[in-house]
Amino acid sequence: MNKKELWQAVLAELQLSLSKANFSAWFSNTRVLSLKKLDQKRQLVEIGVSNPYVKNTIELRYQGQIKEILDRLTKLENELGLTIKAEKQKISDSGPLFKIDFAKEEKRALQKAIESSRLRPDFTFDTFAVSSSNDMAHAAACAVANDPGKKYHLLFLYGGVGVGKTHLTHAVGHQILAKNPHARVVYCTSEEFTNEIVEAIQRRSTSKFRQKYRSAKALLIDDIQFIGGKETIQEEFFHTFNAIHAEGGQIVLTSDHLPHEIKGLEGRLRSRFEGGLTIDVQEPNFELRTAILLIKANQRGIKLPIDVAKMVASNIKSTRRLEGFLTRLVSEGETRKKSISLELCQTILERTSPLPVVSKRLLKPNEILDLVARYFELKISELKGPKRSKPIVVPRQIAMYLIRTELEDYPLMEIGRLFGGRDHTTVMHSVDKIKNLLPGSEELRSKVDNLKKRLYG
């Protein structure tokens, strides 16, 4: 085949897989400019396109598909080069020419892809609040979403309930589809994966099931720990994993346990899980919980005062409970015809929380320092000073512990500065010392409890 015949064959295959609008938008003014043999097994195919926008779109969305077709047709390893050079004569199109809103068509294609992938529309990177407790997980998710199957073929996110694992997983899917609406992204929970296998076996339609999962460009599965102990499910998932990995696809798994902690997980699967990038998604800290509340409120058009958000974040640690409390707060405000306020928030918290309601971030470090000094009949300068006698060291450690824990992970370095410029390791040692002594010392527990009551009383 000469270069013109080769390109016509490529276009014919592309036309079968693309909508008429997309094919016309991106390929109606393209051609092969040159074929250059690099060696016995490789050649460079230079493709002419009409403008930078088309060039960028083809590189992002269709380059892999074009290369695959060229490799098959030429039996060579093809490298693609795109050059901005308009075709003199456009590909003929029988039928009338219509003015098509291609941006609208792309938006429709993306929406359809999101729906078929079963991704939550609100779980995107734009709506994900980032802090020190999840910044590594966020960075890793962005990396795999922007270059699926390349940097890390498997991203394994583990952590407790309500820490954002599912949100990040959906966000990866959204980002992949935003770059290529025609990519096959499959999201499910491990329970849904299990149920589909069982149903496929019963209906003798396992080939259809395998086609759905093994042809995915990105497979996203929540709560993978539930396949532990299920031999048939693990067997199927093992082959699904291998098939996607072999084709350069992306896999994202979430779990509440590390791979080696999943009971009943086969060694070969554990090995594959541990071969990917494993990231611990930690519980959201105070600042992150506050940000999540404000984001959720903004999404729903709710004006949430920041002091109310801080009070809620001080009392509720689960992100799922945060959203539920926000719904209740709005509902009660509307029912009582009251605006959202600290008073209304505290009333609902006292009624629904099993623990005493606190407003931790309304405290300041110096307030705790002052209270501890008065409680132990010491001067603040003594707590901050260099003396290491027991009557001073223990109150100093208690003060550091209270600032660190009651002000929601107040930075260690800041605490060190507050106490006369001590380094963060000294502060960490003091906090850990009190934390470890509390369970076995009734006297110490009594002192710490009394101090907390005075702080919030």
C-alpha positions as CSV (number, residue, x, y, z in Angstrom):
1,M,0.0,0.0,0.0
2,N,1.2,3.5,-0.7
3,K,0.7,6.2,1.9
4,K,-2.7,7.4,0.5
5,E,-4.1,3.8,0.5
6,L,-2.7,3.2,3.9
7,W,-4.4,6.3,5.4
8,Q,-7.7,5.5,3.7
9,A,-7.6,2.0,5.3
10,V,-6.9,3.6,8.7
11,L,-9.7,6.1,8.2
12,A,-12.1,3.3,7.2
13,E,-11.5,1.6,10.6
14,L,-11.7,4.8,12.6
15,Q,-15.0,5.6,10.9
16,L,-16.5,2.3,12.2
17,S,-15.6,3.1,15.8
18,L,-16.4,6.9,16.0
19,S,-19.5,8.9,15.7
20,K,-20.0,10.7,12.4
21,A,-19.6,14.0,14.2
22,N,-16.3,13.1,15.8
23,F,-14.9,11.5,12.7
24,S,-15.8,14.6,10.7
25,A,-14.4,16.9,13.3
26,W,-11.0,15.3,13.8
27,F,-10.2,13.4,10.6
28,S,-12.0,15.0,7.7
29,N,-8.9,17.1,6.8
30,T,-6.0,14.7,7.5
31,R,-3.5,12.8,5.4
32,V,-0.3,10.9,5.5
33,L,2.5,13.3,4.5
34,S,5.3,10.7,4.5
35,L,6.4,7.2,5.5
36,K,10.0,6.9,6.6
37,K,11.6,3.5,7.4
38,L,13.7,3.8,10.6
39,D,14.9,0.2,10.5
40,Q,13.7,-3.3,9.5
41,K,10.9,-3.3,12.1
42,R,10.0,0.4,12.6
43,Q,8.8,3.3,10.5
44,L,7.8,6.9,11.1
45,V,4.4,8.0,9.9
46,E,4.0,11.7,9.5
47,I,0.4,12.8,9.5
48,G,-0.8,16.2,8.4
49,V,-3.6,17.9,10.3
50,S,-5.4,21.2,9.8
51,N,-4.8,23.2,13.1
52,P,-3.2,22.9,16.6
53,Y,-6.5,22.1,18.2
54,V,-7.0,19.0,16.0
55,K,-3.4,18.0,16.5
56,N,-3.7,18.2,20.3
57,T,-7.0,16.2,20.3
58,I,-5.7,13.4,18.1
59,E,-2.5,13.1,20.2
60,L,-4.6,12.9,23.5
61,R,-7.5,10.8,22.4
62,Y,-6.8,8.8,19.2
63,Q,-3.0,8.3,18.8
64,G,-3.0,4.9,20.5
65,Q,-5.9,3.7,18.3
66,I,-4.2,5.0,15.1
67,K,-0.9,3.3,16.0
68,E,-2.7,0.0,16.8
69,I,-4.4,0.0,13.3
70,L,-1.1,1.0,11.5
71,D,0.9,-1.7,13.3
72,R,-1.7,-4.3,12.3
73,L,-1.9,-3.1,8.7
74,T,1.9,-2.7,8.1
75,K,3.2,-5.5,10.4
76,L,5.7,-2.8,11.6
77,E,6.2,-0.8,14.8
78,N,4.9,2.6,13.9
79,E,5.9,5.9,15.4
80,L,3.5,8.8,14.7
81,G,4.4,12.5,14.1
82,L,1.6,15.1,13.7
83,T,2.3,18.2,11.6
84,I,0.0,21.1,11.0
85,K,-0.6,21.1,7.3
86,A,-4.0,21.4,5.8
87,E,-5.2,18.9,3.2
88,K,-5.9,20.4,-0.2
89,Q,-8.9,18.2,-0.8
90,K,-11.2,17.0,2.0
91,I,-12.4,13.5,2.3
92,S,-15.6,13.3,0.3
93,D,-18.8,12.9,2.3
94,S,-21.9,11.8,0.5
95,G,-24.9,13.6,1.9
96,P,-25.5,17.2,2.9
97,L,-23.1,19.2,5.0
98,F,-24.5,20.4,8.3
99,K,-23.1,22.9,10.7
100,I,-22.4,20.8,13.8
101,D,-21.7,22.1,17.3
102,F,-18.7,19.8,17.9
103,A,-18.2,21.0,21.5
104,K,-21.8,20.0,22.2
105,E,-21.2,16.6,20.6
106,E,-18.1,16.1,22.7
107,K,-20.0,17.1,25.9
108,R,-22.8,14.6,25.0
109,A,-20.2,11.8,24.4
110,L,-18.5,12.5,27.7
111,Q,-21.9,12.6,29.6
112,K,-22.8,9.3,28.0
113,A,-19.5,7.7,28.9
114,I,-19.8,8.9,32.6
115,E,-23.3,7.4,32.8
116,S,-22.3,4.1,31.3
117,S,-19.2,3.9,33.6
118,R,-21.5,4.5,36.6
119,L,-19.3,7.3,38.0
120,R,-20.8,9.7,40.5
121,P,-21.0,13.1,38.8
122,D,-19.9,15.0,41.9
123,F,-16.9,12.9,42.7
124,T,-14.2,14.7,40.6
125,F,-10.8,16.1,41.4
126,D,-12.3,19.6,41.4
127,T,-14.5,18.7,44.4
128,F,-11.9,16.8,46.3
129,A,-10.4,18.8,49.3
130,V,-6.7,18.2,49.7
131,S,-4.7,18.5,53.0
132,S,-1.6,16.8,54.5
133,S,-3.7,13.8,55.4
134,N,-4.5,12.9,51.8
135,D,-2.1,14.9,49.6
136,M,0.0,11.8,48.6
137,A,-3.1,9.9,47.6
138,H,-4.4,12.9,45.6
139,A,-1.1,13.3,43.8
140,A,-0.9,9.5,42.9
141,A,-4.5,9.5,41.7
142,C,-3.8,12.6,39.5
143,A,-0.7,10.9,38.1
144,V,-2.5,7.7,37.0
145,A,-5.5,9.7,35.7
146,N,-3.3,11.8,33.4
147,D,-1.2,8.9,32.2
148,P,-3.2,5.7,32.7
149,G,-1.4,2.5,32.7
150,K,2.0,4.1,32.3
151,K,3.4,5.5,35.6
152,Y,1.7,3.0,37.9
153,H,-0.4,0.2,36.3
154,L,-2.0,-0.4,39.7
155,L,-3.0,2.2,42.3
156,F,-4.0,0.5,45.6
157,L,-5.7,3.0,48.0
158,Y,-6.3,1.8,51.6
159,G,-7.7,3.4,54.7
160,G,-10.8,3.6,56.9
161,V,-14.4,4.4,56.1
162,G,-15.1,7.9,54.9
163,V,-11.5,9.0,54.2
164,G,-12.0,9.7,50.4
165,K,-10.9,6.5,48.7
166,T,-14.1,6.2,46.7
167,H,-14.1,9.9,45.7
168,L,-10.5,9.6,44.4
169,T,-11.4,6.4,42.5
170,H,-14.3,8.1,40.7
171,A,-12.1,11.2,40.1
172,V,-9.6,9.1,38.2
173,G,-12.4,7.7,36.0
174,H,-13.7,11.2,35.3
175,Q,-10.3,12.5,34.3
176,I,-9.6,9.6,32.0
177,L,-12.9,10.2,30.2
178,A,-12.4,13.9,30.1
179,K,-9.3,13.3,28.0
180,N,-10.9,10.5,26.0
181,P,-14.7,10.0,26.2
182,H,-14.3,6.9,24.1
183,A,-12.0,5.1,26.6
184,R,-13.7,2.1,28.3
185,V,-13.8,2.9,32.0
186,V,-15.5,0.4,34.3
187,Y,-16.3,1.1,37.9
188,C,-17.9,-1.3,40.4
189,T,-17.7,-2.5,44.0
190,S,-16.2,-6.0,44.6
191,E,-19.7,-7.1,45.6
192,E,-21.1,-6.1,42.2
193,F,-18.1,-7.8,40.5
194,T,-18.9,-11.0,42.5
195,N,-22.6,-10.8,41.7
196,E,-22.0,-10.4,38.0
197,I,-19.7,-13.4,37.9
198,V,-22.3,-15.6,39.7
199,E,-25.0,-14.4,37.3
200,A,-22.8,-15.0,34.3
201,I,-22.0,-18.5,35.4
202,Q,-25.7,-19.2,36.0
203,R,-26.7,-17.8,32.6
204,R,-23.7,-19.3,30.8
205,S,-22.6,-15.9,29.6
206,T,-19.1,-15.7,31.0
207,S,-17.7,-14.6,27.7
208,K,-19.8,-11.5,27.8
209,F,-18.7,-10.8,31.4
210,R,-15.1,-11.2,30.4
211,Q,-15.4,-8.9,27.4
212,K,-16.9,-6.2,29.6
213,Y,-14.1,-6.2,32.2
214,R,-11.0,-7.4,30.3
215,S,-11.4,-4.8,27.5
216,A,-11.5,-1.9,30.0
217,K,-8.9,0.9,29.6
218,A,-9.4,1.5,33.3
219,L,-10.9,-0.8,35.9
220,L,-11.9,0.8,39.2
221,I,-13.0,-1.5,42.0
222,D,-14.1,-0.4,45.5
223,D,-13.6,-2.6,48.6
224,I,-11.5,-5.3,47.0
225,Q,-11.0,-6.9,50.4
226,F,-14.4,-8.7,50.0
227,I,-13.0,-11.1,47.4
228,G,-10.9,-12.7,50.1
229,G,-11.8,-16.3,50.6
230,K,-13.8,-16.5,47.4
231,E,-11.8,-18.8,45.2
232,T,-13.8,-18.6,42.0
233,I,-14.0,-14.8,42.2
234,Q,-10.3,-14.5,42.8
235,E,-9.6,-16.8,39.8
236,E,-11.6,-14.6,37.5
237,F,-10.2,-11.4,38.9
238,F,-6.7,-12.8,38.5
239,H,-7.2,-13.3,34.8
240,T,-9.0,-10.0,34.4
241,F,-6.1,-8.2,36.1
242,N,-3.6,-9.9,33.9
243,A,-5.5,-9.1,30.7
244,I,-5.9,-5.4,31.5
245,H,-2.2,-5.1,32.6
246,A,-1.1,-6.8,29.4
247,E,-2.9,-4.2,27.3
248,G,-1.4,-1.3,29.2
249,G,-4.6,-0.5,31.0
250,Q,-5.0,1.2,34.4
251,I,-6.4,-0.5,37.6
252,V,-7.4,1.3,40.7
253,L,-8.4,-0.7,43.8
254,T,-9.6,0.5,47.3
255,S,-9.5,-1.5,50.5
256,D,-9.7,-1.0,54.2
257,H,-6.7,-3.3,54.6
258,L,-3.2,-3.6,53.2
259,P,-2.9,-6.5,50.7
260,H,-1.1,-8.8,53.2
261,E,-3.8,-8.1,55.8
262,I,-6.7,-9.3,53.5
263,K,-7.8,-12.6,54.9
264,G,-8.1,-15.4,52.3
265,L,-6.4,-13.5,49.6
266,E,-4.4,-15.8,47.3
267,G,-0.6,-15.3,47.2
268,R,-0.5,-14.6,43.4
269,L,-3.1,-11.8,43.8
270,R,-1.4,-10.4,46.9
271,S,1.9,-10.3,44.9
272,R,0.2,-8.3,42.1
273,F,-1.4,-5.9,44.6
274,E,1.9,-5.3,46.3
275,G,3.6,-4.7,43.0
276,G,1.5,-1.6,42.4
277,L,1.6,1.8,44.1
278,T,0.1,1.4,47.6
279,I,-1.1,4.6,49.3
280,D,-2.5,5.1,52.8
281,V,-5.4,7.5,52.8
282,Q,-5.5,8.9,56.3
283,E,-8.4,10.2,58.3
284,P,-9.2,13.8,57.4
285,N,-7.8,16.3,59.9
286,F,-9.7,19.3,61.2
287,E,-8.8,21.7,58.4
288,L,-9.8,19.1,55.8
289,R,-13.1,18.3,57.4
290,T,-13.9,22.0,57.5
291,A,-13.0,22.4,53.8
292,I,-15.1,19.3,52.9
293,L,-18.1,20.8,54.7
294,L,-17.7,24.2,52.9
295,I,-17.3,22.5,49.5
296,K,-20.4,20.3,50.1
297,A,-22.4,23.4,51.2
298,N,-21.3,25.4,48.2
299,Q,-22.3,22.5,45.8
300,R,-25.8,22.6,47.2
301,G,-26.1,26.4,47.2
302,I,-26.0,26.6,51.0
303,K,-24.4,29.6,52.8
304,L,-22.6,27.9,55.7
305,P,-20.8,30.2,58.1
306,I,-17.2,29.2,58.7
307,D,-17.6,29.2,62.5
308,V,-20.4,26.7,62.1
309,A,-18.3,24.5,59.8
310,K,-15.5,24.5,62.3
311,M,-17.9,23.5,65.1
312,V,-19.2,20.6,63.1
313,A,-15.7,19.5,62.0
314,S,-14.6,19.6,65.7
315,N,-17.3,17.1,66.6
316,I,-17.6,14.8,63.6
317,K,-14.7,13.0,62.0
318,S,-16.3,10.8,59.3
319,T,-16.8,12.6,56.0
320,R,-20.0,10.6,55.4
321,R,-21.4,11.8,58.7
322,L,-20.4,15.3,57.9
323,E,-22.6,15.3,54.8
324,G,-25.5,13.7,56.7
325,F,-25.2,16.3,59.4
326,L,-25.2,19.1,56.9
327,T,-28.4,17.8,55.4
328,R,-30.0,17.7,58.9
329,L,-28.7,21.2,59.8
330,V,-30.3,22.6,56.6
331,S,-33.5,20.7,57.2
332,E,-34.0,21.8,60.8
333,G,-33.2,25.4,59.9
334,E,-35.9,25.4,57.2
335,T,-38.4,23.6,59.5
336,R,-37.8,26.0,62.4
337,K,-37.5,29.0,60.0
338,K,-34.1,29.8,61.5
339,S,-30.8,30.7,59.7
340,I,-27.9,28.4,60.1
341,S,-26.0,29.5,63.2
342,L,-23.7,28.3,66.0
343,E,-26.7,28.1,68.4
344,L,-28.7,25.8,66.0
345,C,-25.6,23.7,65.2
346,Q,-24.9,23.2,68.9
347,T,-28.5,22.2,69.7
348,I,-28.5,19.5,67.0
349,L,-25.0,18.3,68.0
350,E,-26.0,17.9,71.6
351,R,-29.1,15.9,70.6
352,T,-27.3,13.6,68.1
353,S,-23.7,13.3,69.5
354,P,-22.9,10.7,72.2
355,L,-19.9,12.8,73.3
356,P,-19.8,16.3,74.9
357,V,-20.0,18.9,72.2
358,V,-16.9,20.9,71.8
359,S,-15.6,23.8,69.6
360,K,-12.0,22.9,69.6
361,R,-10.8,25.4,67.0
362,L,-12.3,28.3,69.0
363,L,-9.4,27.6,71.5
364,K,-6.0,29.2,71.1
365,P,-2.7,27.5,72.1
366,N,-1.9,30.3,74.7
367,E,-5.3,29.6,76.4
368,I,-4.2,26.0,77.0
369,L,-0.8,27.1,78.1
370,D,-2.3,29.6,80.6
371,L,-4.8,27.1,82.0
372,V,-2.1,24.4,82.5
373,A,0.2,26.9,84.3
374,R,-2.6,28.0,86.6
375,Y,-3.7,24.4,87.2
376,F,-0.2,23.3,88.3
377,E,0.5,26.7,90.0
378,L,3.4,27.4,87.7
379,K,4.5,30.5,85.7
380,I,4.1,30.3,81.9
381,S,7.8,31.2,81.7
382,E,8.6,28.0,83.7
383,L,6.6,25.9,81.2
384,K,8.4,27.5,78.3
385,G,11.8,27.5,80.0
386,P,14.7,25.0,80.1
387,K,14.2,23.5,83.6
388,R,13.8,19.7,83.6
389,S,12.6,19.0,87.1
390,K,9.6,16.6,87.3
391,P,7.2,19.2,88.8
392,I,7.7,21.2,85.6
393,V,8.4,18.6,82.9
394,V,5.2,16.7,83.4
395,P,2.9,19.8,83.2
396,R,4.9,20.9,80.2
397,Q,4.3,17.5,78.5
398,I,0.6,17.7,79.3
399,A,0.4,21.2,77.8
400,M,2.0,20.0,74.6
401,Y,-0.2,17.0,74.5
402,L,-3.4,19.1,74.9
403,I,-2.4,21.6,72.3
404,R,-1.5,18.8,69.8
405,T,-4.7,16.8,70.4
406,E,-7.3,19.4,71.3
407,L,-6.4,21.8,68.5
408,E,-6.6,18.9,65.9
409,D,-3.0,18.1,65.0
410,Y,-1.6,21.6,65.7
411,P,1.8,21.6,63.9
412,L,4.6,20.1,66.0
413,M,7.1,22.9,64.9
414,E,4.6,25.6,66.0
415,I,4.2,23.9,69.4
416,G,8.0,23.8,69.7
417,R,8.3,27.5,69.0
418,L,5.6,28.2,71.6
419,F,7.7,26.3,74.2
420,G,10.9,28.3,73.8
421,G,12.1,27.1,70.4
422,R,12.2,23.3,71.1
423,D,12.4,21.1,68.0
424,H,9.5,19.0,66.7
425,T,11.1,15.7,67.9
426,T,11.0,16.9,71.5
427,V,7.4,17.9,71.1
428,M,6.5,14.5,69.5
429,H,8.3,12.7,72.4
430,S,6.3,14.7,75.0
431,V,3.0,14.0,73.2
432,D,3.7,10.3,72.8
433,K,4.8,10.1,76.4
434,I,1.5,11.4,77.8
435,K,-0.5,9.3,75.2
436,N,1.2,6.1,76.3
437,L,1.0,6.8,80.1
438,L,-2.8,7.7,80.1
439,P,-4.2,4.2,79.8
440,G,-2.3,3.0,82.9
441,S,-2.3,6.1,85.1
442,E,-5.6,7.0,86.8
443,E,-3.9,10.0,88.4
444,L,-2.8,11.4,85.0
445,R,-6.1,10.7,83.4
446,S,-7.9,12.6,86.1
447,K,-5.6,15.6,85.6
448,V,-6.1,15.6,81.8
449,D,-9.9,15.2,82.1
450,N,-10.1,18.0,84.6
451,L,-8.1,20.3,82.3
452,K,-10.4,19.4,79.4
453,K,-13.5,20.1,81.4
454,R,-12.1,23.5,82.3
455,L,-11.2,24.2,78.7
456,Y,-14.7,23.6,77.5
457,G,-16.7,24.5,80.7
